[in-house]
Amino acid sequence: SIAKLSMRLTESPCVLSATQYGYSAHMELSARAQAFANPDSMEFMMPKQKIMEINPYHRVMVKLLDMVTEDPESPEALRLLNSVYDAALVNSGYYVMDSRSFSERMLSMIARSVDVDLERNVSDDDIAQREERAIEAAKTTEGSEVDDEEN
């Protein structure tokens, strides 16, 4: 993709648009939806270049710039950039070519935001602890329902 600063964006960190002779998101989806479309020929026919318009005043893009300035090889900055690109791809209506990688990046981001280690398997002890908490919560709920009925 070609990247350029945009002065028309106000809320999105970035968007993707077609080059002058490229397929718009709708045209690309229509071409893929053809009944006899050959997936191999799709790669040849679909232009690879899109324009990534970046909002230089969006907090995510400013943070990304800070991360890259601090460490140009930062894997965290690369993950963030890929996530921002994926969000722009979906938001702009384009087809996500590698849905598996997209899904893995989104799940990884969700796991980090809720402080979950995806590499660690759930153990029998984890399950037992959750069952105990569920039983305690049910007892507490039953007790409060009885109190409510008495009033």
C-alpha positions in Angstrom: 0.0 0.0 0.0 0.9 3.6 -0.5 0.8 5.6 2.8 0.0 9.3 2.9 -1.1 11.8 5.5 -4.7 12.7 5.4 -6.3 16.0 6.4 -9.8 14.8 5.9 -9.9 12.1 8.7 -11.1 13.3 12.0 -12.0 10.2 14.1 -10.4 7.1 12.4 -6.7 6.5 12.7 -6.5 5.5 9.0 -8.6 4.3 6.1 -7.8 2.5 2.9 -8.9 3.7 -0.5 -8.3 2.7 -4.1 -5.6 4.1 -6.3 -6.8 6.0 -9.4 -7.3 2.9 -11.5 -7.7 0.4 -8.7 -10.7 -1.5 -7.6 -12.9 0.1 -4.9 -13.9 -2.1 -2.0 -17.3 -2.8 -3.6 -15.8 -3.6 -7.0 -13.3 -6.0 -5.4 -16.1 -7.8 -3.4 -18.3 -8.0 -6.6 -15.4 -9.5 -8.6 -14.8 -12.1 -5.9 -18.5 -13.0 -5.7 -18.7 -13.9 -9.4 -20.1 -17.5 -9.7 -17.2 -18.8 -11.8 -14.5 -16.7 -10.4 -11.2 -18.6 -10.2 -9.4 -17.7 -7.0 -6.0 -18.0 -8.8 -7.0 -15.5 -11.4 -8.3 -13.2 -8.7 -4.8 -12.6 -7.4 -3.7 -11.7 -10.8 -6.6 -9.4 -11.6 -6.9 -7.6 -8.2 -4.6 -4.6 -7.9 -2.4 -5.0 -4.8 -1.9 -1.3 -4.2 -4.3 0.6 -2.0 -3.8 4.1 -0.4 -3.5 4.1 3.3 -4.5 7.5 4.5 -3.2 8.2 8.0 -4.7 10.6 10.5 -1.6 12.2 12.0 -3.7 13.6 14.9 -5.2 10.3 16.1 -3.8 9.1 19.5 -3.2 5.6 18.2 -1.1 6.9 15.3 0.9 9.2 17.6 1.5 6.3 19.9 2.6 4.2 17.0 5.0 6.9 15.9 6.5 7.1 19.4 7.0 3.3 19.5 8.7 3.2 16.2 10.9 6.2 17.0 11.9 4.5 20.3 12.6 1.1 18.7 12.3 0.8 14.9 12.4 -3.1 15.3 9.7 -3.2 18.0 7.5 -6.3 17.6 4.8 -4.6 19.6 4.8 -1.7 17.2 4.5 -4.1 14.3 1.6 -5.9 15.9 -0.1 -2.6 16.5 0.5 -1.5 12.9 -0.9 -4.7 11.6 -4.0 -4.4 13.8 -4.5 -0.8 12.7 -4.1 -1.9 9.0 -6.6 -4.8 9.5 -9.1 -2.4 11.2 -8.8 0.0 8.3 -9.2 -2.8 5.8 -12.4 -4.0 7.4 -13.7 -0.5 8.1 -13.1 0.5 4.4 -15.0 -2.6 3.2 -12.1 -4.5 1.7 -11.7 -8.3 1.8 -9.3 -9.7 4.5 -7.0 -12.0 2.5 -5.4 -13.9 5.4 -8.3 -14.3 7.8 -6.4 -16.8 10.0 -3.6 -14.3 10.7 -6.2 -11.6 11.2 -8.1 -13.7 13.7 -4.9 -14.6 15.6 -3.8 -11.0 15.8 -7.3 -10.0 17.1 -7.4 -12.8 19.7 -3.8 -11.9 20.8 -4.8 -8.3 21.3 -8.0 -9.3 23.2 -6.0 -11.6 25.4 -3.4 -8.9 26.2 -6.2 -6.4 27.1 -7.7 -8.8 29.6 -4.3 -10.0 30.8 -4.6 -13.6 29.6 -1.6 -15.8 28.7 -2.7 -17.8 25.6 0.4 -20.0 25.9 -0.8 -21.4 29.3 -3.4 -24.2 29.2 -6.3 -24.2 31.6 -5.5 -26.8 34.3 -7.7 -29.0 36.4 -6.9 -26.7 39.4 -8.2 -23.7 37.5 -11.4 -25.5 36.7 -11.9 -26.6 40.4 -11.3 -23.0 41.6 -13.9 -21.7 39.2 -16.4 -24.3 40.3 -15.9 -23.4 43.9 -16.4 -19.7 43.1 -19.6 -20.5 41.1 -21.0 -22.5 44.1 -20.2 -19.7 46.5 -21.8 -17.1 44.2 -24.9 -19.3 43.8 -25.2 -19.6 47.7 -24.8 -15.8 48.0 -27.4 -15.2 45.3 -29.9 -17.7 47.0 -29.4 -15.9 50.3 -30.1 -12.5 48.9 -33.3 -13.8 47.1 -34.6 -15.2 50.4 -33.9 -11.8 52.1 -35.8 -10.1 49.2 -38.8 -12.4 49.6 -39.0 -11.7 53.4 -39.2 -7.9 52.8 
